[in-house]
Amino acid sequence: MAVPAISSVVDSMQALAAQASGTVQSPAFGRASAVQDKSETRFSDVLMDSVKSLNDVQVTAKTQTEKFMLGATDVTLNDVMVGMQKSSLALNLGVQVRNKLVSAYQEIMSMPV
């Protein structure tokens, strides 16, 4: 799944969350206009942090691979293979979490009101 596809899913989830909480989305900034308490952790923030960490793992693996192919002496084949496996596992985890979120959303939407 491409990063733009993930960001569009996150944007739509943020819009739905804002609609459910009664806040209005600001078109200029894409953020809710309601004032949030600093001690409150938002689901969308946790989700975005997770996507960013997934991207960081993939970028690190790509960087290590490129360095190894260019002949850098500070990167070994073991580091490259471990980085690629971490990247693969992180991506699979992200896809599974997305699938569970979509499934939960569909189940909630099918409940009678």
The 8 nearest C-alpha neighbors of each residue, nearest first, counted from 0:
[[1, 4, 2, 5, 94, 3, 90, 93],
 [0, 2, 4, 3, 5, 6, 7, 54],
 [1, 3, 5, 4, 6, 0, 54, 7],
 [4, 2, 6, 5, 1, 7, 0, 8],
 [3, 5, 7, 1, 2, 6, 8, 0],
 [6, 4, 2, 8, 3, 7, 9, 1],
 [5, 7, 9, 3, 8, 4, 10, 2],
 [6, 8, 10, 4, 9, 5, 3, 11],
 [9, 7, 5, 11, 6, 10, 12, 4],
 [8, 10, 6, 12, 7, 11, 13, 5],
 [11, 9, 7, 13, 12, 8, 6, 14],
 [10, 12, 14, 8, 13, 9, 7, 15],
 [11, 13, 9, 15, 14, 10, 16, 8],
 [14, 12, 16, 10, 11, 15, 17, 9],
 [13, 15, 11, 17, 12, 16, 18, 10],
 [16, 14, 18, 12, 13, 17, 19, 11],
 [17, 15, 13, 19, 18, 14, 12, 20],
 [18, 16, 22, 14, 20, 15, 19, 21],
 [17, 19, 15, 21, 16, 20, 14, 22],
 [18, 20, 16, 17, 21, 15, 22, 14],
 [21, 19, 17, 18, 22, 16, 15, 23],
 [20, 22, 18, 19, 17, 23, 16, 33],
 [23, 21, 17, 20, 33, 31, 18, 32],
 [22, 24, 31, 32, 25, 17, 21, 18],
 [25, 23, 31, 30, 29, 26, 32, 22],
 [24, 26, 29, 27, 28, 30, 31, 32],
 [25, 27, 29, 28, 24, 30, 23, 31],
 [28, 26, 25, 29, 30, 24, 31, 32],
 [27, 29, 30, 25, 26, 24, 31, 32],
 [28, 30, 25, 26, 27, 24, 31, 10],
 [31, 29, 28, 25, 24, 32, 26, 27],
 [32, 30, 24, 33, 23, 25, 22, 17],
 [31, 33, 23, 25, 24, 30, 34, 22],
 [34, 32, 31, 22, 35, 23, 24, 30],
 [33, 35, 32, 36, 31, 37, 22, 30],
 [36, 34, 37, 33, 39, 38, 32, 41],
 [35, 37, 39, 38, 34, 40, 33, 41],
 [38, 36, 39, 35, 40, 34, 41, 44],
 [39, 37, 36, 40, 35, 41, 34, 44],
 [40, 38, 36, 37, 41, 35, 42, 44],
 [41, 39, 38, 42, 44, 45, 37, 36],
 [42, 40, 44, 43, 39, 45, 46, 35],
 [41, 43, 45, 44, 46, 40, 47, 16],
 [42, 44, 46, 41, 45, 47, 13, 9],
 [45, 43, 47, 41, 46, 42, 48, 40],
 [44, 46, 48, 42, 43, 47, 49, 41],
 [45, 47, 43, 49, 44, 48, 42, 50],
 [46, 48, 50, 44, 49, 45, 43, 51],
 [49, 47, 51, 45, 46, 50, 44, 52],
 [48, 50, 46, 52, 47, 51, 53, 45],
 [49, 51, 53, 47, 48, 52, 54, 46],
 [50, 52, 54, 48, 53, 49, 47, 55],
 [51, 53, 55, 49, 54, 50, 48, 56],
 [54, 52, 50, 56, 51, 55, 89, 49],
 [53, 55, 51, 57, 52, 56, 58, 50],
 [54, 56, 52, 58, 57, 53, 59, 51],
 [57, 55, 59, 53, 54, 58, 86, 60],
 [56, 58, 86, 54, 60, 59, 55, 61],
 [57, 59, 61, 55, 60, 56, 62, 54],
 [60, 58, 62, 56, 57, 61, 55, 63],
 [61, 59, 82, 57, 63, 83, 58, 62],
 [62, 60, 58, 64, 59, 63, 65, 57],
 [61, 63, 59, 65, 64, 60, 58, 66],
 [64, 62, 66, 60, 65, 61, 79, 67],
 [65, 63, 61, 67, 62, 66, 79, 60],
 [64, 66, 62, 68, 67, 63, 61, 69],
 [67, 65, 69, 63, 71, 64, 68, 62],
 [68, 66, 70, 64, 69, 65, 71, 74],
 [67, 69, 65, 70, 66, 64, 71, 63],
 [68, 70, 66, 67, 71, 65, 64, 72],
 [69, 71, 67, 68, 72, 66, 74, 65],
 [72, 70, 66, 67, 73, 69, 74, 68],
 [71, 73, 74, 70, 75, 67, 66, 69],
 [72, 74, 71, 75, 67, 66, 70, 63],
 [75, 73, 72, 67, 71, 78, 63, 76],
 [76, 74, 78, 77, 79, 73, 67, 72],
 [75, 77, 79, 78, 80, 74, 67, 81],
 [78, 76, 80, 75, 79, 81, 74, 82],
 [79, 77, 81, 75, 76, 80, 82, 74],
 [78, 80, 76, 82, 77, 81, 64, 63],
 [79, 81, 83, 77, 82, 78, 76, 84],
 [82, 80, 84, 78, 83, 79, 77, 85],
 [83, 81, 60, 85, 79, 80, 84, 78],
 [82, 84, 86, 80, 60, 85, 81, 87],
 [85, 83, 87, 81, 86, 82, 88, 80],
 [86, 84, 82, 88, 83, 87, 89, 81],
 [85, 87, 83, 57, 89, 84, 88, 56],
 [86, 88, 84, 90, 85, 89, 83, 91],
 [87, 89, 91, 85, 90, 86, 92, 84],
 [90, 88, 92, 86, 87, 91, 85, 53],
 [89, 91, 93, 87, 92, 88, 86, 94],
 [92, 90, 88, 94, 93, 89, 95, 87],
 [93, 91, 89, 95, 90, 94, 88, 96],
 [94, 92, 90, 96, 91, 95, 89, 97],
 [93, 95, 97, 91, 92, 96, 98, 90],
 [96, 94, 98, 92, 97, 93, 91, 99],
 [97, 95, 99, 93, 98, 94, 92, 100],
 [98, 96, 100, 94, 95, 99, 101, 93],
 [97, 99, 95, 101, 96, 100, 102, 94],
 [98, 100, 102, 96, 97, 101, 103, 95],
 [101, 99, 97, 103, 102, 98, 104, 96],
 [100, 102, 104, 98, 103, 99, 105, 97],
 [101, 103, 99, 105, 100, 104, 98, 106],
 [104, 102, 106, 100, 105, 101, 99, 107],
 [105, 103, 101, 107, 106, 102, 100, 108],
 [106, 104, 108, 102, 103, 107, 101, 109],
 [105, 107, 103, 109, 104, 108, 102, 110],
 [106, 108, 104, 110, 109, 105, 103, 102],
 [107, 109, 105, 106, 110, 104, 111, 103],
 [108, 110, 106, 107, 105, 111, 104, 112],
 [111, 109, 107, 108, 112, 106, 105, 104],
 [110, 112, 109, 108, 107, 106, 105, 104],
 [111, 110, 109, 108, 107, 106, 105, 19]]
